[in-house]
Amino acid sequence: MRPRGGRWATERVVCHTLLVERAEGLLLVDTGLGTADLAAPARLGRPFVALMQPELDLAETAVHQIEALGFTARDVRDIVVTHMDLDHVGGLGDFPEARVHVDQAELDAARRPRPSERSRYRSIQWSHGPQFVPHATAGDRWFGFDAVRAVSDDVLLVPLRGHSRGHCGVAVRHGESWLLHAGDSYFFHGEVETPVRRSPGLTLFQKAVAADDRARRHNQQRLAELAATHPDIRVFSAHDEVEFTRLRDTP
């Protein structure tokens, strides 16, 4: 995506999804936009298309990239969503047999949005009736984060409230280390690096769209502290192309 926002706009924004290969089948973290969104961009709403300028390249959809790896859509048994904004769940319909794991508060928000939330959730993207698996806000402690719930032995749902009511990160064990997909907890890699750096335009954008900006800022600080003190945890966000490129090019 190439957002239109004047001189503060980023040159390019990605939808960073994560595919996990397991013995019990593939697991996908977020889906990005789906094939139905590309076939009918009106599903996304005119404001989103006009502002974000998505490329709408069919080859970039999660299902096509998964098929290019030699798998099929049916191999994806589970999907874990960081939250249900339209650019994170548009591909749910491409994997109709997958279980969709989501924070209960986020599912409630998407199903019954407040007036200020109606533009972020597009119910047509889950009108096919996916098998939602809601996770209540209760669980264990993980590196200082509370109420962490296990999706499987090596995949955890980590509450990171603020951007949306039920926003979460998804932690995936990778050997002796972890990958933490932090969703939209931040938008610019400098926000979790040492020293912390910020993009003025993206900072304003995050504040404008946050369901709870105080919680968002608190969790963003906690992520920066986590990244600084635990090099065995690789933190990345959903839309930063620099982070995406770093991980894509890591063997």
DRENDO-1510 file (C-alpha; in Angstrom, 1 decimal, always signed):
<recs>
REC; n; res; u; v; w
REC; 1; MET; +0.0; +0.0; +0.0 .
REC; 2; ARG; +1.2; +3.5; -0.7 .
REC; 3; PRO; -0.8; +5.8; +1.6 .
REC; 4; ARG; -1.6; +9.4; +0.6 .
REC; 5; GLY; -0.9; +11.7; +3.5 .
REC; 6; GLY; +1.4; +14.5; +2.4 .
REC; 7; ARG; +5.1; +14.7; +3.4 .
REC; 8; TRP; +4.5; +12.6; +6.5 .
REC; 9; ALA; +3.2; +9.5; +4.6 .
REC; 10; THR; +5.4; +6.4; +4.4 .
REC; 11; GLU; +6.5; +5.5; +0.9 .
REC; 12; ARG; +5.2; +2.0; +1.2 .
REC; 13; VAL; +3.2; -0.1; +3.7 .
REC; 14; VAL; +3.0; -3.8; +3.8 .
REC; 15; CYS; +0.5; -6.3; +5.4 .
REC; 16; HIS; +2.9; -8.6; +7.2 .
REC; 17; THR; +1.5; -12.0; +7.8 .
REC; 18; LEU; +3.3; -15.0; +9.2 .
REC; 19; LEU; +3.0; -18.6; +8.1 .
REC; 20; VAL; +3.8; -21.4; +10.7 .
REC; 21; GLU; +4.4; -24.9; +9.5 .
REC; 22; ARG; +3.4; -27.5; +12.2 .
REC; 23; ALA; +2.8; -31.2; +12.3 .
REC; 24; GLU; -0.9; -30.6; +12.8 .
REC; 25; GLY; -1.2; -28.3; +9.8 .
REC; 26; LEU; -0.4; -24.7; +8.8 .
REC; 27; LEU; -1.2; -21.8; +11.1 .
REC; 28; LEU; -1.5; -18.3; +9.6 .
REC; 29; VAL; -1.1; -15.1; +11.7 .
REC; 30; ASP; -3.3; -12.4; +10.1 .
REC; 31; THR; -4.4; -12.8; +6.5 .
REC; 32; GLY; -3.9; -9.3; +4.9 .
REC; 33; LEU; -6.4; -8.5; +2.1 .
REC; 34; GLY; -8.1; -11.5; +0.4 .
REC; 35; THR; -8.9; -12.5; -3.2 .
REC; 36; ALA; -12.5; -11.3; -2.7 .
REC; 37; ASP; -11.3; -7.8; -1.7 .
REC; 38; LEU; -9.2; -7.6; -4.9 .
REC; 39; ALA; -12.1; -8.7; -7.0 .
REC; 40; ALA; -14.4; -6.2; -5.4 .
REC; 41; PRO; -12.4; -3.3; -3.8 .
REC; 42; ALA; -15.7; -1.7; -2.7 .
REC; 43; ARG; -15.7; -4.3; +0.1 .
REC; 44; LEU; -12.9; -2.3; +1.7 .
REC; 45; GLY; -14.8; +1.0; +1.6 .
REC; 46; ARG; -13.9; +4.1; -0.5 .
REC; 47; PRO; -12.1; +6.0; +2.2 .
REC; 48; PHE; -9.6; +3.1; +2.8 .
REC; 49; VAL; -8.9; +2.6; -0.9 .
REC; 50; ALA; -8.5; +6.3; -1.6 .
REC; 51; LEU; -6.2; +6.9; +1.4 .
REC; 52; MET; -4.1; +3.7; +1.4 .
REC; 53; GLN; -3.9; +3.0; -2.4 .
REC; 54; PRO; -3.5; -0.8; -2.1 .
REC; 55; GLU; -1.8; -2.4; -5.1 .
REC; 56; LEU; -4.4; -5.2; -5.3 .
REC; 57; ASP; -1.9; -7.7; -6.7 .
REC; 58; LEU; -3.4; -11.2; -6.6 .
REC; 59; ALA; +0.0; -12.8; -6.3 .
REC; 60; GLU; +0.5; -11.0; -3.0 .
REC; 61; THR; -2.6; -12.5; -1.3 .
REC; 62; ALA; -1.8; -15.0; +1.4 .
REC; 63; VAL; -3.6; -17.9; -0.3 .
REC; 64; HIS; -1.6; -17.4; -3.5 .
REC; 65; GLN; +1.7; -17.2; -1.7 .
REC; 66; ILE; +0.9; -20.3; +0.3 .
REC; 67; GLU; +0.0; -22.2; -2.9 .
REC; 68; ALA; +3.3; -21.0; -4.4 .
REC; 69; LEU; +5.0; -22.8; -1.6 .
REC; 70; GLY; +3.3; -26.1; -2.6 .
REC; 71; PHE; +0.5; -26.1; -0.1 .
REC; 72; THR; -3.3; -25.6; -0.5 .
REC; 73; ALA; -5.8; -23.4; +1.3 .
REC; 74; ARG; -7.1; -26.6; +3.1 .
REC; 75; ASP; -3.7; -27.1; +4.7 .
REC; 76; VAL; -4.3; -23.9; +6.8 .
REC; 77; ARG; -6.0; -25.4; +9.8 .
REC; 78; ASP; -5.8; -22.3; +12.1 .
REC; 79; ILE; -5.7; -18.5; +11.7 .
REC; 80; VAL; -4.7; -16.2; +14.6 .
REC; 81; VAL; -5.7; -12.6; +14.1 .
REC; 82; THR; -4.0; -9.7; +15.9 .
REC; 83; HIS; -7.3; -7.8; +15.5 .
REC; 84; MET; -10.1; -7.6; +13.0 .
REC; 85; ASP; -9.3; -4.4; +11.1 .
REC; 86; LEU; -10.2; -4.8; +7.4 .
REC; 87; ASP; -6.6; -5.1; +6.2 .
REC; 88; HIS; -5.9; -7.9; +8.7 .
REC; 89; VAL; -8.9; -10.3; +8.1 .
REC; 90; GLY; -9.8; -9.8; +4.4 .
REC; 91; GLY; -8.4; -13.2; +3.5 .
REC; 92; LEU; -10.5; -15.2; +6.0 .
REC; 93; GLY; -12.8; -16.3; +3.1 .
REC; 94; ASP; -9.8; -17.8; +1.3 .
REC; 95; PHE; -9.5; -20.4; +4.1 .
REC; 96; PRO; -13.1; -21.3; +4.9 .
REC; 97; GLU; -12.2; -24.5; +6.8 .
REC; 98; ALA; -9.7; -22.9; +9.2 .
REC; 99; ARG; -10.4; -22.1; +12.8 .
REC; 100; VAL; -10.1; -18.4; +13.5 .
REC; 101; HIS; -8.6; -17.6; +16.9 .
REC; 102; VAL; -9.4; -14.1; +18.2 .
REC; 103; ASP; -9.6; -12.2; +21.5 .
REC; 104; GLN; -13.2; -12.2; +22.8 .
REC; 105; ALA; -13.2; -8.4; +23.2 .
REC; 106; GLU; -12.0; -7.9; +19.6 .
REC; 107; LEU; -14.7; -10.2; +18.3 .
REC; 108; ASP; -17.3; -8.4; +20.3 .
REC; 109; ALA; -16.1; -5.0; +18.9 .
REC; 110; ALA; -16.2; -6.3; +15.3 .
REC; 111; ARG; -19.7; -7.7; +15.7 .
REC; 112; ARG; -21.1; -4.7; +17.6 .
REC; 113; PRO; -18.9; -1.7; +16.6 .
REC; 114; ARG; -19.2; +1.7; +18.2 .
REC; 115; PRO; -19.9; +4.6; +15.8 .
REC; 116; SER; -16.2; +5.5; +15.8 .
REC; 117; GLU; -15.3; +1.9; +14.9 .
REC; 118; ARG; -17.6; +1.2; +12.0 .
REC; 119; SER; -15.1; +2.1; +9.3 .
REC; 120; ARG; -12.4; -0.3; +10.6 .
REC; 121; TYR; -14.6; -3.5; +10.6 .
REC; 122; ARG; -16.1; -4.8; +7.4 .
REC; 123; SER; -18.5; -7.7; +8.3 .
REC; 124; ILE; -18.7; -8.8; +4.6 .
REC; 125; GLN; -15.2; -10.2; +5.1 .
REC; 126; TRP; -16.5; -12.8; +7.5 .
REC; 127; SER; -20.0; -13.2; +6.1 .
REC; 128; HIS; -19.1; -16.8; +5.0 .
REC; 129; GLY; -19.4; -17.8; +8.6 .
REC; 130; PRO; -15.9; -18.8; +9.8 .
REC; 131; GLN; -15.4; -21.0; +12.8 .
REC; 132; PHE; -14.4; -18.4; +15.3 .
REC; 133; VAL; -12.6; -19.5; +18.4 .
REC; 134; PRO; -12.8; -16.6; +20.9 .
REC; 135; HIS; -10.2; -16.4; +23.7 .
REC; 136; ALA; -11.3; -14.8; +27.0 .
REC; 137; THR; -9.1; -12.3; +28.7 .
REC; 138; ALA; -7.5; -14.6; +31.2 .
REC; 139; GLY; -4.3; -16.6; +31.2 .
REC; 140; ASP; -0.7; -16.9; +32.1 .
REC; 141; ARG; +2.3; -14.5; +32.4 .
REC; 142; TRP; +4.8; -14.3; +29.6 .
REC; 143; PHE; +7.9; -12.1; +29.8 .
REC; 144; GLY; +6.0; -9.5; +31.9 .
REC; 145; PHE; +2.8; -9.7; +29.9 .
REC; 146; ASP; -0.4; -10.9; +31.7 .
REC; 147; ALA; -3.4; -12.8; +30.5 .
REC; 148; VAL; -1.5; -14.6; +27.8 .
REC; 149; ARG; -3.4; -17.5; +26.2 .
REC; 150; ALA; -2.1; -20.5; +24.4 .
REC; 151; VAL; -3.4; -21.2; +20.9 .
REC; 152; SER; -1.1; -24.3; +20.8 .
REC; 153; ASP; +2.1; -25.3; +22.6 .
REC; 154; ASP; +4.2; -22.9; +20.5 .
REC; 155; VAL; +1.7; -20.1; +19.7 .
REC; 156; LEU; +0.5; -17.6; +22.2 .
REC; 157; LEU; -2.0; -14.7; +22.1 .
REC; 158; VAL; -0.5; -11.7; +24.0 .
REC; 159; PRO; -2.9; -8.9; +24.9 .
REC; 160; LEU; -1.6; -5.5; +23.6 .
REC; 161; ARG; -4.7; -3.3; +24.0 .
REC; 162; GLY; -4.9; +0.2; +22.5 .
REC; 163; HIS; -5.0; +0.2; +18.8 .
REC; 164; SER; -8.3; -1.6; +19.0 .
REC; 165; ARG; -10.4; -2.9; +22.0 .
REC; 166; GLY; -9.1; -6.5; +21.8 .
REC; 167; HIS; -5.8; -6.0; +20.0 .
REC; 168; CYS; -3.2; -8.7; +20.6 .
REC; 169; GLY; +0.2; -9.8; +19.6 .
REC; 170; VAL; +0.9; -13.3; +18.5 .
REC; 171; ALA; +4.1; -15.0; +19.9 .
REC; 172; VAL; +5.5; -18.0; +18.0 .
REC; 173; ARG; +8.3; -20.1; +19.4 .
REC; 174; HIS; +11.1; -20.5; +16.9 .
REC; 175; GLY; +13.6; -23.0; +18.2 .
REC; 176; GLU; +15.0; -21.5; +21.4 .
REC; 177; SER; +13.8; -18.0; +20.6 .
REC; 178; TRP; +10.4; -16.3; +19.8 .
REC; 179; LEU; +8.9; -14.3; +17.1 .
REC; 180; LEU; +6.3; -11.7; +18.3 .
REC; 181; HIS; +4.0; -10.4; +15.6 .
REC; 182; ALA; +2.9; -7.2; +17.4 .
REC; 183; GLY; +0.1; -6.3; +14.9 .
REC; 184; ASP; -0.6; -2.6; +14.9 .
REC; 185; SER; +0.9; -1.9; +18.3 .
REC; 186; TYR; +3.3; +0.4; +16.4 .
REC; 187; PHE; +3.8; +1.3; +12.8 .
REC; 188; PHE; +7.5; +2.4; +12.6 .
REC; 189; HIS; +10.4; +0.2; +13.5 .
REC; 190; GLY; +12.2; +3.0; +15.3 .
REC; 191; GLU; +9.4; +3.0; +18.0 .
REC; 192; VAL; +10.8; -0.3; +19.5 .
REC; 193; GLU; +14.5; +0.3; +18.9 .
REC; 194; THR; +17.1; +1.8; +21.2 .
REC; 195; PRO; +17.2; +4.8; +21.2 .
REC; 196; VAL; +13.5; +5.1; +20.4 .
REC; 197; ARG; +12.7; +7.1; +17.2 .
REC; 198; ARG; +9.3; +8.2; +16.0 .
REC; 199; SER; +7.7; +9.3; +12.8 .
REC; 200; PRO; +5.6; +12.4; +13.5 .
REC; 201; GLY; +3.0; +11.6; +10.8 .
REC; 202; LEU; +2.6; +8.0; +11.9 .
REC; 203; THR; +2.5; +9.0; +15.6 .
REC; 204; LEU; -0.5; +11.3; +14.8 .
REC; 205; PHE; -2.1; +8.6; +12.8 .
REC; 206; GLN; -1.8; +6.0; +15.5 .
REC; 207; LYS; -3.3; +8.4; +18.1 .
REC; 208; ALA; -6.2; +9.3; +15.7 .
REC; 209; VAL; -7.3; +5.7; +15.2 .
REC; 210; ALA; -6.6; +4.2; +18.6 .
REC; 211; ALA; -9.5; +2.9; +20.7 .
REC; 212; ASP; -7.5; +3.7; +23.8 .
REC; 213; ASP; -4.4; +5.8; +23.1 .
REC; 214; ARG; -3.1; +5.7; +26.7 .
REC; 215; ALA; -3.1; +1.9; +26.6 .
REC; 216; ARG; -1.5; +1.9; +23.1 .
REC; 217; ARG; +1.4; +4.1; +24.3 .
REC; 218; HIS; +1.9; +2.0; +27.4 .
REC; 219; ASN; +2.1; -1.2; +25.4 .
REC; 220; GLN; +4.3; +0.4; +22.8 .
REC; 221; GLN; +6.8; +1.3; +25.6 .
REC; 222; ARG; +6.6; -2.2; +27.0 .
REC; 223; LEU; +7.4; -3.7; +23.6 .
REC; 224; ALA; +10.5; -1.4; +23.3 .
REC; 225; GLU; +11.6; -2.6; +26.7 .
REC; 226; LEU; +11.0; -6.2; +25.7 .
REC; 227; ALA; +13.0; -5.8; +22.5 .
REC; 228; ALA; +15.9; -4.1; +24.4 .
REC; 229; THR; +16.2; -6.7; +27.2 .
REC; 230; HIS; +15.4; -9.9; +25.4 .
REC; 231; PRO; +17.4; -10.3; +22.1 .
REC; 232; ASP; +15.9; -13.8; +21.8 .
REC; 233; ILE; +12.5; -12.3; +21.1 .
REC; 234; ARG; +12.2; -10.8; +17.6 .
REC; 235; VAL; +9.5; -8.1; +17.7 .
REC; 236; PHE; +7.9; -6.9; +14.5 .
REC; 237; SER; +4.8; -5.0; +13.5 .
REC; 238; ALA; +2.2; -5.5; +10.7 .
REC; 239; HIS; +3.0; -2.6; +8.4 .
REC; 240; ASP; +6.7; -1.7; +8.6 .
REC; 241; GLU; +8.4; -2.7; +5.3 .
REC; 242; VAL; +11.9; -2.4; +6.9 .
REC; 243; GLU; +11.0; -5.1; +9.4 .
REC; 244; PHE; +9.4; -7.3; +6.8 .
REC; 245; THR; +12.4; -7.1; +4.5 .
REC; 246; ARG; +14.8; -7.9; +7.4 .
REC; 247; LEU; +12.8; -11.1; +8.3 .
REC; 248; ARG; +12.2; -12.1; +4.7 .
REC; 249; ASP; +15.9; -12.0; +4.0 .
REC; 250; THR; +16.9; -13.9; +7.2 .
REC; 251; PRO; +17.7; -17.6; +6.5 .
</recs>
